[in-house]
Structures are given as C-alpha cells and as structure tokens.
Amino acid sequence: MTPPRLLPFPAELQAPGTAEADFSPALPLADLPPGVMARVSRGDLDLLLAHTDEGLVATEDRCPHMSAPFSEGRLDGCVLHCPLHRGSFDARDGEVVTFPTTGGLTADGEYEPTWTPEGAGTKPPLRPEDPKARARARTRVRRLRYYPLRVRNGLIEVAWPA
C-alpha cells in the first residue's frame, strides 16, 4: 500500500514551536480516508487533520476569521469551509478562497444580509456603533498555520509545539 502524500505548505506559515518539536501519534491513518477531516487535541491546542485531494495536512482547527472549528465545516477538494461565516480557505497555501460573510444578526437580533457592491436591493453596511459590531468589523482574516506531520506504522504523527 502506497503511503498518502503529505501536502506541502509555505515554510513561513509553519506554526511556532514546531520546527524542533517531537512527533507524536495523533490518529490512525485508517480513521482519515480521502475527503475526511478530523479534530485532534493535545492540551488546549486543537488541530485539524484533513485528507485533501492532494494529500494530508495539519492545521489549527480554527477558522482564521472568528475561530470557528473547521472540523464542523466541510472539505471540498483542498478547500476548507468554515461552518460559521461561509468563509473558505485553500489548505495548500492558507489563502482565502471566499472571504467570510459580513452579514448576520445585528446586536438587536435583526438579520442583516451580506452586503456586496452589486447586490440588488442591499444597502452598504452602516458604521458599527456597538462594541461587538466594531470588534467584528475590525477582525482580521489571517492565513492558516501549519503543523508538520508524517505517517509511521499506520499512524498519523504531528509535530506538536512544546
């Protein structure tokens, strides 16, 4: 049986503390067939293992927008879909594929549709006045952080930071 390919990732996106970290078993390879994602945890760090169309990858199980768990979303080829704000990210390079939505519920519980410049009948978003809306508006979307992994004796092993 040919071992699965490991998805390469940009070196600058390797998670801090993993360069010299020891590899530890995370999940049996048999539990992660192609097209499947799984959450693995160690201490307070939750990682996502994904078996994409192009290979295995390990990243934080947190959307870089508002920290929703990717493991509750879906995997489409090499694209991770966030379950919370419809954002999607390319597992190959951490780039945003679809920017997370800006619509949703207002502080008063009213639905505000996602604004788009070409959206017929929608108005531009108002300047946020309440602290929660201001925080949401200032939340930055960063690229994914990656964790080195390998497959040994039928186990997926991850380099966990100390």
Buried (B, 14 or more C-beta within 10 A) or exposed (E): EEEBEBBEBEEEBBBEEBEEBEBEEBBEBEBBEEEEBBBBEEEEBBBBBBBBBBBBBBBBBBBBBBEBBBBBBBBEEBBBBBBBBBBBBBBBBBEBBEEBBBBBEBEEEEEBBBBEEEEEEBEEBEEBEEEEBEEBEEEEBEBBBBBBBEBEEEBBBBBBBE
